[in-house]
Amino acid sequence: MGLLDKLFGTKKEEEITMTKSNIGIILGSTREGRVSPQVGAWVKELADQRGDANYTIIDIADYKLPLLGEAGGDASGAAAWSEIIAQQDGFVFIVQEYNHSITGALKNALDYLRVEWNDKAAGIVSYGSVGGARAAEHLRGILSELSVAHVRVHPALSLFTDFENGTDFKPADVQANSVNQMLDQVIPWTTALKTVRK
């Protein structure tokens, strides 16, 4: 590498920087007292250290999305929801288990859109009494129907060992490795699927 390349970088490095994928970290709960913002912030902190994509937290609580098809509901947030999801190349879903499945808010938010989800990649980080495993499995079926390619590695956080008193998020050290292994799969799949959408 020459002196000028060291000082100003190379064209290839510029192309890599300019073509970073956008990965939305979607908080899947809107309930009062939810812990998903803590989990989402932790995932984003780990992800940002990688420098391999542009990571953004997307909180469905920030969008007015009444039950889809409900008469008289204020769906003024639907256009903004469509826009933010369309801007993403891939996703990490922060999923909590309620009654052996995902939250109604997340299912509703997924149902609002179709083409904005299509041909993108996703990872899942779940939590619950059994690590949110049943919610993650339900989400996989929904994502498949929306043509979202979900990766195999799945960080599963336990309410008993990764949260203090069920509310203060204090993940075990091994969980960070699991998040990075998941992203190791999400990033190349996201890159590959960009070619499908062109």
Secondary structure as GFF3:
##gff-version 3
##sequence-region A 1 198
A	DSSP	alpha_helix	3	8	.	.	.	ID=ss1
A	DSSP	alpha_helix	11	18	.	.	.	ID=ss2
A	DSSP	beta_strand	21	27	.	.	.	ID=ss3
A	DSSP	alpha_helix	36	50	.	.	.	ID=ss4
A	DSSP	beta_strand	53	59	.	.	.	ID=ss5
A	DSSP	three_ten_helix	60	62	.	.	.	ID=ss6
A	DSSP	alpha_helix	78	86	.	.	.	ID=ss7
A	DSSP	beta_strand	90	96	.	.	.	ID=ss8
A	DSSP	alpha_helix	104	111	.	.	.	ID=ss9
A	DSSP	beta_strand	120	128	.	.	.	ID=ss10
A	DSSP	alpha_helix	133	145	.	.	.	ID=ss11
A	DSSP	beta_strand	148	150	.	.	.	ID=ss12
A	DSSP	beta_strand	156	158	.	.	.	ID=ss13
A	DSSP	beta_strand	163	164	.	.	.	ID=ss14
A	DSSP	beta_strand	168	169	.	.	.	ID=ss15
A	DSSP	alpha_helix	173	197	.	.	.	ID=ss16
###
